Amino acid sequence: MTVAAHSIRRLPCLLVVLAAGCTSGHHAPATSAAASHRASPSAGATPVRALAPQHPTATWQLLGWTFTTGQRTRKTLDAGKTISGTSHDQLRQAAVVFSRPLVQPSCVVTAALILHVTGGRQLKDAELGVYPSDESNYLSSARVPNSQLDLSRLVDNRPRGYALTVHVGTLQIDVTDLYRTWAAGGPFPSNGASVDPTDPMAFIVRPPDGADGDYDVLISNDRNTLQLRVVERASCSQAG
């Protein structure tokens, strides 16, 4: 992806429900990571086993509205928005980067992003979406932000994880379809976009739309509470 492709941010790319046009391919390979397994009870007639929880390799706090920059951080993450149609409108988004998918798409039983909400503002109004990042390689490796890159660009706005209600404590968001699609390299549904399944997998956690609203969801950035949990069919081997 060229820097020029990121220099102009169009509002439909920000509004998640209209983000179908904000897609781009992935190219650079990433370092592989190994996974350990532990046995888990069978799901119905199908024996399954859970991978050891994966912890993020990088986390970023993203800020902006028509163009989103950010900072790699270990501080508490904020996913929220202040939108009322003024020049001060802002989306607050978190980018969470994990290693490449470790399970073949056909072998994935479930995948869940585990967040620990420590507090926030107006949580009764809050909802969160989890989307595939179009800058996973950059977010995985960079230490400082590049002012010419829009760090909240998506591969697609579907499939996604979605939390309709948010509360203080552990929040588990189903990302099974998103994990499977990334592990398969696509295609993502809106424009048939593809990714390199050996790329690190980055999720953007943010409000699911750009409608008027004002809330913040504060998310612990502790590696013990921020996790990706994947359950696979026991008959499947770990991805090579």
C-alpha positions in Angstrom: 0.0 0.0 0.0 1.5 3.4 -1.0 1.6 6.4 1.4 -0.5 8.3 -1.1 -3.3 5.9 -0.7 -3.5 7.0 2.9 -3.1 10.8 2.5 -6.8 11.5 1.9 -9.4 10.2 4.2 -13.0 10.0 2.9 -15.8 10.2 5.5 -17.6 7.0 4.2 -14.5 5.1 5.2 -14.9 6.3 8.7 -18.6 5.4 9.0 -18.4 1.7 9.5 -21.7 0.9 7.8 -20.3 2.5 4.7 -16.7 1.2 4.9 -17.0 -1.3 2.1 -14.8 0.9 -0.1 -12.0 1.2 2.4 -10.1 -1.9 1.4 -6.6 -2.8 0.4 -4.5 -5.9 0.1 -1.7 -7.1 2.4 1.7 -8.2 1.1 4.6 -8.3 3.6 5.0 -11.6 5.4 5.3 -11.7 9.2 7.2 -13.9 11.6 5.5 -17.1 12.5 4.5 -17.9 16.1 4.0 -21.3 17.8 1.0 -22.2 19.9 0.5 -24.7 22.6 -2.7 -26.6 23.2 -4.6 -27.9 26.2 -7.5 -30.4 26.0 -11.0 -29.1 26.5 -14.4 -30.9 26.6 -16.0 -32.0 23.4 -18.5 -29.7 21.8 -21.4 -32.0 21.0 -20.0 -35.0 19.1 -16.9 -33.1 17.9 -13.8 -33.3 20.1 -12.3 -29.8 20.4 -9.2 -28.3 22.1 -8.4 -24.7 23.1 -5.1 -23.0 22.1 -3.3 -21.3 24.9 -4.6 -17.7 25.1 -2.8 -15.4 22.7 -1.6 -12.0 24.0 -1.2 -8.9 21.8 2.2 -8.2 20.3 1.3 -4.5 20.0 -1.5 -2.1 21.0 -2.2 1.4 19.7 -4.5 4.2 20.8 -6.0 5.8 17.7 -7.6 9.3 17.6 -9.2 11.4 14.9 -12.2 11.8 12.8 -11.6 12.3 9.0 -8.0 11.1 9.4 -6.9 8.9 12.2 -3.4 8.9 13.7 -2.3 7.2 16.9 0.4 6.1 19.3 1.7 2.7 20.3 1.0 2.4 24.0 0.8 0.2 27.1 -1.6 2.6 28.8 -5.3 2.0 29.2 -7.1 1.9 25.8 -10.2 4.0 25.0 -12.8 3.1 22.5 -15.5 5.7 22.2 -16.8 8.7 20.4 -17.8 12.4 20.8 -19.9 13.2 17.8 -22.5 16.0 17.6 -21.8 17.5 14.2 -19.1 20.0 15.3 -15.5 20.6 14.4 -14.5 18.8 17.7 -16.0 15.5 16.7 -13.7 12.5 17.4 -13.6 8.8 17.3 -11.4 7.0 19.9 -10.3 3.6 18.6 -7.9 0.9 19.8 -5.8 -1.3 17.5 -4.9 -4.7 19.0 -2.3 -6.8 17.1 -1.8 -10.6 17.4 0.4 -13.1 15.6 -0.8 -14.6 12.3 -3.7 -17.0 12.6 -2.5 -20.3 14.0 -5.5 -22.5 13.0 -6.7 -23.5 9.5 -10.0 -21.8 8.8 -11.9 -25.0 8.5 -10.6 -26.1 11.9 -11.7 -23.1 13.8 -14.6 -23.9 16.2 -14.7 -20.5 18.0 -12.6 -17.4 18.3 -13.1 -14.7 20.9 -11.5 -11.4 21.7 -11.4 -11.0 25.5 -11.4 -7.4 26.8 -11.5 -6.2 30.4 -13.5 -3.0 30.8 -12.2 -1.0 33.7 -14.7 1.9 33.4 -15.7 4.7 31.1 -18.4 7.3 30.5 -22.0 6.6 29.6 -21.5 2.9 29.3 -25.2 2.4 29.0 -25.0 4.0 25.6 -21.9 2.2 24.5 -21.4 -0.5 21.9 -18.3 -1.8 20.2 -17.4 -3.4 16.9 -14.2 -5.3 16.1 -12.9 -5.0 12.5 -9.9 -6.3 10.4 -7.2 -3.6 10.2 -5.7 -2.8 6.8 -2.4 -1.7 8.5 -1.6 -4.9 10.4 2.1 -5.1 9.4 2.7 -1.4 10.2 0.9 -1.6 13.5 2.8 -4.7 14.4 6.3 -3.3 13.7 6.2 0.5 14.0 7.3 2.2 17.2 6.2 5.8 16.3 3.2 6.9 14.2 3.6 7.9 10.6 1.6 11.1 10.1 0.9 10.2 6.5 -0.8 6.9 7.2 -4.4 6.6 8.2 -4.1 4.0 11.0 -7.8 3.1 11.2 -8.3 1.9 7.7 -10.2 -1.4 7.4 -9.8 -4.3 5.1 -13.6 -4.5 5.2 -16.4 -3.7 7.6 -17.5 -7.4 7.6 -17.2 -9.9 9.1 -16.9 -8.2 12.4 -17.2 -8.8 16.1 -20.0 -6.9 17.9 -20.9 -6.1 21.5 -24.4 -4.5 21.8 -24.0 -4.0 25.5 -20.9 -3.0 27.4 -20.3 -3.3 31.2 -17.4 -3.1 33.6 -15.6 -6.4 33.8 -14.7 -9.1 31.3 -16.2 -8.7 27.9 -16.0 -11.6 25.4 -16.6 -10.6 21.7 -17.1 -13.4 19.2 -14.7 -12.9 16.2 -15.0 -16.5 14.8 -16.0 -15.4 11.3 -13.4 -12.7 11.2 -10.7 -15.1 12.3 -11.7 -17.7 9.7 -11.8 -15.1 6.9 -8.3 -13.8 7.8 -6.9 -17.3 8.1 -8.3 -18.1 4.7 -6.7 -15.0 3.2 -10.2 -13.7 2.3 -12.1 -12.9 0.3 -13.8 -10.3 2.4 -17.4 -9.8 1.3 -17.7 -6.2 0.3 -15.1 -6.0 -2.5 -13.5 -9.4 -2.4 -10.4 -8.0 -0.7 -7.7 -10.5 0.3 -5.0 -10.5 3.0 -1.8 -12.6 3.4 -2.8 -15.1 6.1 0.9 -15.1 7.3 0.5 -11.4 8.2 0.0 -10.5 11.8 -3.7 -10.1 12.5 -4.8 -6.7 13.8 -8.2 -5.8 15.1 -9.6 -2.3 15.3 -11.9 -1.9 18.3 -14.3 1.1 17.9 -17.8 2.3 17.9 -19.7 0.6 15.1 -20.9 3.8 13.4 -20.4 7.5 13.2 -23.8 8.5 14.4 -24.2 11.2 17.1 -23.1 9.9 20.5 -20.8 10.5 23.5 -19.2 7.6 25.4 -15.9 6.1 26.3 -15.1 2.4 27.0 -11.8 2.1 29.0 -10.0 -1.2 28.3 -7.2 -2.7 30.3 -4.0 -3.0 28.3 -2.6 -5.7 30.6 -1.5 -8.8 28.6 -3.1 -11.1 31.1 -6.6 -9.6 30.5 -6.4 -8.7 26.8 -6.5 -12.0 24.9 -7.5 -13.9 21.8 -8.9 -17.3 22.6 -9.3 -19.9 19.8 -10.8 -23.3 20.0 -10.1 -25.8 17.2 -11.3 -29.2 16.2 -9.1 -31.8 18.0 -8.6 -33.7 14.7 -6.9 -30.7 13.1 -3.2 -30.0 13.3 -1.7 -26.6 14.1 -1.3 -24.4 11.1 2.2 -24.7 9.5 
